[in-house]
Amino acid sequence: MPYRRLPNTDSARLKSLKSANEKGKDTPPFKLAFTAGSFRKIQSVLPGFENAIFEHRNSLNIQAEKNKEYQKRLKKARLYISHFIQVVSMAILRGDLVSETRAYFGLDDEKKIPSLHSDEEIISWGEQLLEGEKKRRNLGLSPITNPTIAVLKVHYDKFLEYHNYQKSLKNRSQRAQDQLNIQRAQVDSLIQQIWNEVEETFNDLPEEIRREKASEYGLVYVFRKNELFNANLFQSPRVGETG
């Protein structure tokens, strides 16, 4: 016997609600297979669910779109921070700067570039370099050049701007996701309630007719593999018989 399958995607949920809503609008109340209370609930829940789906998809689309520019700013900031540190190390190697210069920037004695993989690492090192060069300049020491800290700051500040904006977009997407999760729970409960009422209304009808009537209200029935196989065997003409 086929079993009913409740919708498990937002598109399927929306389709199910709209099918029931159309049936509610086109059918006189005394002929409707679910209660008037359920119909009122559909009219109340459906607009909010549609809005929640739209807001969630829209927030994800905006986040993905803005992420392209954000990645460019991230790459640029990482590049300038890396180059600034390399310039300091090479100047020390040449003897143009004393080895103690590294201490201003929080660099260790090793000449390798620190990890700049994550946003947090870039933010941390950017702040350290800006603060370190500020201290050096306040002491009257010669500025680091090619790149200068001013050029680095331009790209670092732009990265921070996009970082904060992207963070706000992620928060928006998360709020939309949370709201959609709440809506989904309400919709799943309502669909189950409607389907139960529809099946109860058609309960006295023969099985095939009951499923056909229920399907008009958006109910979905699924045959198991063995049922499909047996149904095909039953419908196939026997040897010697014509279709």
KOLKE-504894 format. One line per 4 residues: number of its first residue (from 1); their letters; for each residue x, y, z of N, C-alpha, C. Coordinates in nm, 3 decimals. Layout:
// KOLKE-504894
NUM) A) X/Y/Z/X/Y/Z/X/Y/Z; ...
END
This chain:
// KOLKE-504894
1) MPYR) 0.085/-0.120/0.000/0.000/0.000/0.000/0.088/0.125/0.000; 0.065/0.218/-0.092/0.147/0.339/-0.095/0.130/0.420/0.033; 0.232/0.493/0.068/0.227/0.577/0.188/0.234/0.723/0.147; 0.179/0.809/0.229/0.185/0.951/0.199/0.320/1.006/0.242
5) RLPN) 0.371/1.102/0.166/0.501/1.160/0.197/0.485/1.311/0.217; 0.507/1.353/0.339/0.498/1.495/0.369/0.611/1.570/0.299; 0.589/1.693/0.258/0.694/1.770/0.188/0.815/1.791/0.277; 0.934/1.782/0.218/1.057/1.800/0.295/1.147/1.908/0.235
9) TDSA) 1.094/1.984/0.140/1.166/2.100/0.088/1.072/2.221/0.095; 1.129/2.340/0.092/1.046/2.461/0.099/0.956/2.472/-0.023; 1.006/2.432/-0.140/0.924/2.438/-0.262/0.805/2.344/-0.250; 0.830/2.225/-0.197/0.721/2.127/-0.180/0.622/2.175/-0.074
13) RLKS) 0.671/2.234/0.032/0.582/2.287/0.136/0.492/2.397/0.079; 0.554/2.486/0.003/0.481/2.598/-0.056/0.376/2.546/-0.155; 0.415/2.449/-0.235/0.322/2.390/-0.332/0.203/2.327/-0.261; 0.231/2.256/-0.151/0.125/2.190/-0.076/0.027/2.291/-0.016
17) LKSA) 0.082/2.397/0.044/-0.003/2.500/0.103/-0.088/2.570/-0.003; -0.026/2.600/-0.117/-0.099/2.669/-0.223/-0.210/2.581/-0.282; -0.183/2.451/-0.293/-0.285/2.358/-0.343/-0.405/2.357/-0.250; -0.378/2.349/-0.121/-0.486/2.349/-0.022/-0.559/2.484/-0.021
21) NEKG) -0.484/2.591/-0.038/-0.543/2.724/-0.037/-0.635/2.743/-0.157; -0.590/2.700/-0.276/-0.673/2.710/-0.395/-0.800/2.627/-0.381; -0.783/2.509/-0.322/-0.900/2.422/-0.302/-0.998/2.488/-0.206; -0.945/2.554/-0.104/-1.029/2.622/-0.007/-1.106/2.737/-0.068
25) KDTP) -1.043/2.806/-0.165/-1.109/2.921/-0.229/-1.212/2.877/-0.333; -1.187/2.761/-0.398/-1.273/2.717/-0.507/-1.386/2.624/-0.463; -1.381/2.577/-0.340/-1.478/2.477/-0.293/-1.569/2.537/-0.187; -1.701/2.515/-0.198/-1.791/2.563/-0.092/-1.752/2.501/0.043
29) PFKL) -1.766/2.577/0.151/-1.723/2.527/0.283/-1.781/2.391/0.321; -1.906/2.366/0.284/-1.969/2.240/0.325/-1.917/2.121/0.245; -1.846/2.149/0.135/-1.788/2.042/0.055/-1.636/2.028/0.077; -1.580/2.119/0.149/-1.435/2.120/0.170/-1.392/2.004/0.259
33) AFTA) -1.283/1.939/0.223/-1.239/1.819/0.295/-1.158/1.850/0.420; -1.125/1.975/0.443/-1.063/2.012/0.571/-1.144/2.125/0.634; -1.119/2.152/0.760/-1.204/2.241/0.838/-1.184/2.388/0.799; -1.284/2.468/0.832/-1.275/2.612/0.808/-1.162/2.674/0.891
37) GSFR) -1.138/2.617/1.009/-1.028/2.665/1.094/-0.893/2.644/1.028; -0.876/2.530/0.962/-0.752/2.502/0.892/-0.735/2.595/0.773; -0.846/2.625/0.705/-0.840/2.716/0.590/-0.796/2.856/0.633; -0.853/2.901/0.745/-0.813/3.034/0.797/-0.665/3.034/0.834
41) KIQS) -0.620/2.921/0.887/-0.479/2.910/0.926/-0.388/2.915/0.803; -0.431/2.851/0.694/-0.353/2.855/0.569/-0.338/3.000/0.524; -0.449/3.074/0.524/-0.447/3.212/0.478/-0.360/3.300/0.567; -0.346/3.259/0.691/-0.262/3.335/0.784/-0.115/3.300/0.770
45) VLPG) -0.086/3.172/0.750/0.053/3.124/0.749/0.121/3.141/0.614; 0.045/3.122/0.505/0.103/3.120/0.370/0.182/3.247/0.335; 0.128/3.368/0.354/0.205/3.488/0.318/0.337/3.500/0.396; 0.332/3.468/0.525/0.453/3.476/0.607/0.558/3.376/0.564
49) FENA) 0.514/3.257/0.524/0.608/3.155/0.478/0.673/3.196/0.346; 0.592/3.251/0.255/0.647/3.299/0.127/0.749/3.409/0.149; 0.717/3.501/0.241/0.810/3.611/0.271/0.939/3.560/0.334; 0.926/3.459/0.421/1.044/3.403/0.487/1.135/3.335/0.386
53) IFEH) 1.077/3.263/0.291/1.156/3.198/0.186/1.227/3.303/0.101; 1.153/3.407/0.062/1.211/3.513/-0.021/1.325/3.582/0.052; 1.304/3.617/0.178/1.406/3.689/0.254/1.532/3.603/0.271; 1.514/3.474/0.295/1.628/3.385/0.313/1.707/3.373/0.183
57) RNSL) 1.639/3.349/0.073/1.707/3.336/-0.057/1.773/3.468/-0.097; 1.702/3.577/-0.074/1.755/3.708/-0.111/1.880/3.742/-0.031; 1.878/3.713/0.098/1.994/3.743/0.183/2.115/3.660/0.143; 2.092/3.535/0.106/2.202/3.449/0.059/2.258/3.497/-0.074
61) NIQA) 2.169/3.541/-0.163/2.213/3.591/-0.294/2.298/3.717/-0.280; 2.254/3.809/-0.193/2.329/3.933/-0.171/2.465/3.901/-0.109; 2.465/3.810/-0.013/2.591/3.772/0.053/2.688/3.714/-0.048; 2.639/3.628/-0.137/2.726/3.566/-0.238/2.776/3.670/-0.337
65) EKNK) 2.689/3.762/-0.374/2.727/3.866/-0.470/2.835/3.958/-0.413; 2.816/4.003/-0.289/2.911/4.095/-0.227/3.041/4.025/-0.188; 3.035/3.893/-0.175/3.154/3.819/-0.135/3.264/3.826/-0.240; 3.226/3.845/-0.367/3.327/3.854/-0.473/3.418/3.975/-0.450
69) EYQK) 3.357/4.090/-0.423/3.437/4.211/-0.398/3.513/4.199/-0.266; 3.448/4.135/-0.168/3.514/4.117/-0.038/3.641/4.034/-0.053; 3.636/3.929/-0.134/3.754/3.844/-0.154/3.868/3.922/-0.219; 3.834/4.016/-0.308/3.936/4.101/-0.370/4.004/4.188/-0.264
73) RLKK) 3.924/4.247/-0.176/3.978/4.334/-0.071/4.062/4.253/0.029; 4.016/4.134/0.057/4.089/4.045/0.147/4.226/4.010/0.089; 4.228/3.973/-0.038/4.353/3.937/-0.104/4.450/4.055/-0.107; 4.397/4.174/-0.134/4.480/4.294/-0.140/4.541/4.325/-0.004
77) ARLY) 4.461/4.319/0.101/4.511/4.348/0.236/4.618/4.247/0.276; 4.593/4.120/0.247/4.691/4.016/0.279/4.823/4.042/0.205; 4.813/4.083/0.080/4.931/4.108/-0.001/5.015/4.224/0.056; 4.948/4.332/0.091/5.023/4.449/0.142/5.082/4.424/0.281
81) ISHF) 5.010/4.351/0.365/5.065/4.317/0.497/5.187/4.227/0.481; 5.176/4.127/0.391/5.288/4.037/0.366/5.409/4.113/0.311; 5.386/4.202/0.216/5.496/4.279/0.157/5.561/4.372/0.258; 5.481/4.433/0.344/5.536/4.522/0.446/5.631/4.446/0.539
85) IQVV) 5.587/4.328/0.582/5.670/4.246/0.671/5.797/4.201/0.600; 5.783/4.164/0.472/5.902/4.124/0.395/6.001/4.238/0.380; 5.951/4.359/0.358/6.037/4.476/0.345/6.114/4.500/0.474; 6.047/4.487/0.588/6.114/4.504/0.717/6.225/4.399/0.732
89) SMAI) 6.193/4.273/0.702/6.292/4.166/0.717/6.412/4.186/0.624; 6.386/4.227/0.500/6.496/4.248/0.405/6.582/4.368/0.445; 6.519/4.473/0.499/6.595/4.590/0.544/6.686/4.554/0.661; 6.637/4.468/0.750/6.720/4.422/0.863/6.834/4.336/0.810
93) LRGD) 6.804/4.251/0.712/6.905/4.165/0.652/7.016/4.247/0.586; 6.978/4.356/0.522/7.077/4.442/0.456/7.153/4.530/0.555; 7.100/4.543/0.676/7.162/4.631/0.776/7.106/4.771/0.774; 6.999/4.794/0.694/6.937/4.927/0.690/6.854/4.952/0.816
97) LVSE) 6.805/4.847/0.878/6.732/4.857/1.003/6.795/4.763/1.105; 6.783/4.802/1.232/6.837/4.715/1.337/6.739/4.601/1.363; 6.789/4.490/1.413/6.704/4.371/1.434/6.593/4.398/1.536; 6.617/4.495/1.627/6.515/4.528/1.727/6.388/4.586/1.664
101) TRAY) 6.396/4.624/1.537/6.279/4.680/1.469/6.161/4.583/1.470; 6.193/4.455/1.464/6.086/4.354/1.463/5.995/4.366/1.585; 6.053/4.405/1.698/5.976/4.411/1.822/5.861/4.512/1.812; 5.880/4.618/1.736/5.773/4.718/1.721/5.649/4.657/1.656
105) FGLD) 5.671/4.559/1.573/5.560/4.500/1.497/5.515/4.365/1.552; 5.574/4.323/1.662/5.537/4.195/1.719/5.588/4.077/1.641; 5.694/4.098/1.560/5.752/3.990/1.481/5.858/3.918/1.562; 5.872/3.788/1.540/5.977/3.715/1.610/6.108/3.728/1.531
109) DEKK) 6.211/3.660/1.575/6.342/3.673/1.512/6.352/3.598/1.380; 6.255/3.510/1.356/6.259/3.435/1.231/6.217/3.525/1.114; 6.264/3.494/0.997/6.239/3.579/0.881/6.117/3.537/0.800; 6.049/3.429/0.844/5.933/3.383/0.768/5.812/3.473/0.793
113) IPSL) 5.721/3.474/0.696/5.598/3.553/0.706/5.501/3.480/0.799; 5.441/3.549/0.895/5.344/3.483/0.984/5.220/3.439/0.906; 5.143/3.351/0.965/5.021/3.303/0.900/4.922/3.417/0.878; 4.872/3.424/0.754/4.772/3.526/0.719/4.653/3.460/0.650
117) HSDE) 4.619/3.341/0.694/4.514/3.265/0.627/4.374/3.315/0.663; 4.351/3.343/0.789/4.216/3.378/0.833/4.196/3.529/0.837; 4.071/3.571/0.839/4.038/3.713/0.852/4.093/3.768/0.984; 4.080/3.688/1.089/4.124/3.733/1.221/4.274/3.759/1.223
121) EIIS) 4.350/3.675/1.155/4.495/3.693/1.149/4.531/3.820/1.071; 4.461/3.845/0.964/4.486/3.966/0.886/4.452/4.091/0.968; 4.340/4.087/1.038/4.299/4.200/1.122/4.403/4.223/1.231; 4.447/4.116/1.296/4.543/4.127/1.405/4.677/4.184/1.357
125) WGEQ) 4.728/4.129/1.246/4.857/4.175/1.197/4.849/4.316/1.138; 4.737/4.348/1.078/4.720/4.484/1.028/4.727/4.586/1.140; 4.659/4.557/1.251/4.661/4.646/1.367/4.802/4.658/1.426; 4.871/4.544/1.434/5.006/4.545/1.490/5.103/4.628/1.406
129) LLEG) 5.091/4.614/1.274/5.181/4.689/1.186/5.152/4.839/1.194; 5.026/4.876/1.194/4.989/5.017/1.203/5.036/5.078/1.334; 5.014/5.005/1.442/5.055/5.055/1.573/5.207/5.061/1.586; 5.274/4.958/1.533/5.420/4.954/1.541/5.487/5.067/1.465
133) EKKR) 5.438/5.094/1.345/5.496/5.202/1.265/5.466/5.339/1.327; 5.351/5.351/1.390/5.317/5.475/1.459/5.415/5.502/1.572; 5.449/5.398/1.649/5.545/5.412/1.758/5.683/5.452/1.704; 5.723/5.388/1.595/5.854/5.420/1.535/5.861/5.566/1.490
137) RNLG) 5.755/5.609/1.424/5.754/5.746/1.373/5.751/5.849/1.486; 5.683/5.814/1.594/5.680/5.905/1.710/5.819/5.920/1.774; 5.903/5.819/1.752/6.040/5.825/1.803/6.135/5.891/1.703; 6.079/5.934/1.590/6.161/6.002/1.490/6.237/5.909/1.399
141) LSPI) 6.204/5.781/1.399/6.273/5.684/1.312/6.221/5.694/1.169; 6.304/5.656/1.075/6.269/5.665/0.933/6.154/5.570/0.901; 6.061/5.613/0.817/5.945/5.528/0.784/5.985/5.410/0.696; 5.909/5.304/0.709/5.923/5.191/0.618/5.860/5.233/0.484
145) TNPT) 5.925/5.200/0.375/5.872/5.240/0.244/5.858/5.119/0.151; 5.777/5.141/0.051/5.757/5.042/-0.056/5.714/4.904/-0.006; 5.596/4.894/0.058/5.495/4.999/0.071/5.509/5.079/0.200; 5.459/5.200/0.199/5.454/5.278/0.323/5.335/5.231/0.405
149) IAVL) 5.335/5.266/0.532/5.224/5.227/0.619/5.095/5.297/0.575; 5.107/5.415/0.514/4.989/5.488/0.467/4.918/5.412/0.355; 4.997/5.357/0.262/4.938/5.279/0.153/4.876/5.151/0.208; 4.948/5.086/0.299/4.894/4.964/0.362/4.762/4.994/0.432
153) KVHY) 4.756/5.109/0.501/4.636/5.146/0.577/4.515/5.164/0.485; 4.537/5.218/0.367/4.427/5.237/0.273/4.361/5.102/0.240; 4.444/5.004/0.208/4.391/4.871/0.171/4.339/4.795/0.293; 4.404/4.817/0.406/4.359/4.751/0.529/4.223/4.805/0.573
157) DKFL) 4.206/4.936/0.568/4.079/4.997/0.608/3.966/4.956/0.515; 3.997/4.946/0.385/3.896/4.903/0.290/3.855/4.758/0.315; 3.954/4.676/0.347/3.925/4.536/0.383/3.835/4.530/0.506; 3.867/4.609/0.608/3.787/4.611/0.731/3.642/4.652/0.702
161) EYHN) 3.628/4.750/0.615/3.494/4.796/0.578/3.413/4.682/0.517; 3.473/4.611/0.423/3.404/4.500/0.358/3.387/4.383/0.453; 3.484/4.363/0.541/3.475/4.256/0.641/3.353/4.277/0.731; 3.337/4.398/0.779/3.225/4.429/0.868/3.092/4.420/0.794
165) YQKS) 3.093/4.464/0.668/2.970/4.457/0.588/2.932/4.311/0.562; 3.032/4.230/0.527/3.006/4.088/0.502/2.956/4.019/0.629; 3.011/4.061/0.741/2.968/4.006/0.869/2.821/4.039/0.897; 2.782/4.162/0.863/2.642/4.204/0.882/2.550/4.124/0.789
169) LKNR) 2.599/4.095/0.666/2.520/4.014/0.573/2.504/3.871/0.623; 2.609/3.817/0.683/2.601/3.683/0.741/2.500/3.680/0.856; 2.501/3.785/0.938/2.404/3.794/1.048/2.262/3.802/0.995; 2.246/3.879/0.888/2.113/3.890/0.826/2.067/3.756/0.773
173) SQRA) 2.157/3.683/0.707/2.124/3.551/0.654/2.088/3.454/0.767; 2.160/3.465/0.878/2.132/3.376/0.991/1.996/3.407/1.053; 1.963/3.537/1.063/1.831/3.575/1.115/1.720/3.524/1.023; 1.745/3.536/0.892/1.647/3.486/0.794/1.632/3.335/0.805
177) QDQL) 1.746/3.266/0.826/1.743/3.121/0.843/1.665/3.081/0.968; 1.689/3.151/1.077/1.618/3.122/1.203/1.468/3.143/1.187; 1.431/3.253/1.120/1.289/3.283/1.100/1.225/3.178/1.009; 1.299/3.136/0.908/1.246/3.035/0.817/1.229/2.902/0.889
181) NIQR) 1.321/2.869/0.978/1.308/2.745/1.056/1.181/2.746/1.141; 1.151/2.862/1.200/1.028/2.875/1.279/0.906/2.856/1.189; 0.909/2.921/1.072/0.798/2.910/0.977/0.781/2.765/0.929; 0.894/2.698/0.905/0.887/2.559/0.858/0.814/2.470/0.959
185) AQVD) 0.848/2.489/1.086/0.785/2.407/1.190/0.633/2.429/1.191; 0.591/2.556/1.177/0.447/2.587/1.174/0.380/2.528/1.051; 0.450/2.541/0.937/0.394/2.490/0.811/0.383/2.338/0.813; 0.487/2.271/0.861/0.484/2.124/0.868/0.368/2.076/0.954
189) SLIQ) 0.348/2.144/1.066/0.239/2.107/1.156/0.104/2.129/1.090; 0.090/2.241/1.019/-0.036/2.273/0.951/-0.065/2.175/0.838; 0.037/2.145/0.757/0.017/2.051/0.646/-0.025/1.914/0.698; 0.040/1.870/0.803/0.003/1.740/0.861/-0.142/1.742/0.910
193) QIWN) -0.181/1.853/0.972/-0.319/1.867/1.022/-0.419/1.862/0.906; -0.389/1.935/0.799/-0.477/1.938/0.682/-0.487/1.800/0.618; -0.374/1.735/0.599/-0.374/1.604/0.536/-0.451/1.501/0.620; -0.438/1.510/0.750/-0.513/1.420/0.838/-0.663/1.442/0.821
197) EVEE) -0.703/1.569/0.813/-0.845/1.601/0.798/-0.898/1.555/0.663; -0.818/1.574/0.559/-0.859/1.532/0.424/-0.876/1.380/0.419; -0.779/1.308/0.472/-0.788/1.161/0.470/-0.906/1.112/0.553; -0.933/1.179/0.663/-1.046/1.142/0.747/-1.177/1.164/0.673
201) TFND) -1.186/1.272/0.595/-1.308/1.303/0.519/-1.335/1.195/0.414; -1.230/1.147/0.349/-1.245/1.049/0.241/-1.221/0.906/0.289; -1.224/0.885/0.417/-1.185/0.756/0.476/-1.273/0.640/0.431; -1.402/0.667/0.402/-1.495/0.559/0.367/-1.491/0.522/0.219
205) LPEE) -1.415/0.596/0.140/-1.407/0.568/-0.003/-1.309/0.454/-0.030; -1.323/0.385/-0.143/-1.224/0.284/-0.181/-1.085/0.346/-0.189; -0.984/0.265/-0.169/-0.847/0.317/-0.154/-0.802/0.404/-0.270; -0.819/0.356/-0.393/-0.770/0.432/-0.509/-0.844/0.564/-0.524
209) IRRE) -0.975/0.561/-0.504/-1.054/0.684/-0.515/-1.018/0.780/-0.401; -0.995/0.723/-0.283/-0.956/0.806/-0.168/-0.825/0.879/-0.196; -0.728/0.808/-0.253/-0.600/0.872/-0.285/-0.617/0.977/-0.394; -0.701/0.945/-0.493/-0.724/1.041/-0.603/-0.787/1.169/-0.550
213) KASE) -0.887/1.157/-0.464/-0.954/1.273/-0.406/-0.857/1.353/-0.319; -0.780/1.281/-0.239/-0.686/1.348/-0.149/-0.576/1.420/-0.226; -0.536/1.361/-0.340/-0.431/1.422/-0.422/-0.473/1.559/-0.475; -0.603/1.578/-0.494/-0.653/1.707/-0.539/-0.627/1.817/-0.436
217) YGLV) -0.605/1.777/-0.312/-0.577/1.873/-0.204/-0.426/1.886/-0.178; -0.347/1.823/-0.265/-0.202/1.836/-0.252/-0.134/1.722/-0.180; -0.210/1.621/-0.137/-0.147/1.507/-0.071/-0.064/1.427/-0.170; 0.050/1.380/-0.126/0.142/1.306/-0.212/0.154/1.164/-0.160
221) YVFR) 0.131/1.068/-0.249/0.144/0.927/-0.213/0.258/0.864/-0.293; 0.334/0.780/-0.227/0.451/0.719/-0.289/0.440/0.567/-0.279; 0.462/0.500/-0.392/0.465/0.354/-0.393/0.604/0.305/-0.353; 0.609/0.200/-0.275/0.736/0.136/-0.245/0.783/0.059/-0.368
225) KNEL) 0.914/0.029/-0.374/0.970/-0.035/-0.492/0.898/-0.165/-0.527; 0.873/-0.248/-0.426/0.807/-0.376/-0.452/0.664/-0.358/-0.501; 0.599/-0.247/-0.454/0.462/-0.220/-0.497/0.459/-0.176/-0.643; 0.558/-0.095/-0.682/0.568/-0.054/-0.822/0.593/-0.174/-0.912
229) FNAN) 0.681/-0.265/-0.866/0.714/-0.385/-0.943/0.590/-0.473/-0.962; 0.515/-0.494/-0.852/0.396/-0.578/-0.858/0.287/-0.513/-0.944; 0.278/-0.379/-0.934/0.177/-0.308/-1.014/0.207/-0.321/-1.162; 0.334/-0.316/-1.198/0.373/-0.330/-1.339/0.343/-0.471/-1.390
233) LFQS) 0.369/-0.568/-1.304/0.339/-0.706/-1.342/0.190/-0.726/-1.364; 0.113/-0.663/-1.276/-0.032/-0.678/-1.281/-0.089/-0.612/-1.407; -0.027/-0.500/-1.444/-0.080/-0.426/-1.559/-0.028/-0.482/-1.691; 0.084/-0.556/-1.691/0.141/-0.608/-1.815/0.054/-0.721/-1.869
237) PRVG) 0.030/-0.725/-2.003/-0.051/-0.835/-2.059/0.021/-0.968/-2.049; -0.057/-1.074/-2.027/0.002/-1.207/-2.018/0.045/-1.256/-2.155; 0.129/-1.358/-2.156/0.174/-1.417/-2.281/0.055/-1.469/-2.358; 0.046/-1.434/-2.484/-0.066/-1.480/-2.567/-0.182/-1.384/-2.567
241) ETG) -0.181/-1.282/-2.474/-0.287/-1.185/-2.469/-0.246/-1.058/-2.542; -0.339/-0.986/-2.595/-0.309/-0.858/-2.659/-0.348/-0.746/-2.564; -0.276/-0.632/-2.581/-0.307/-0.519/-2.495/-0.434/-0.453/-2.536
END
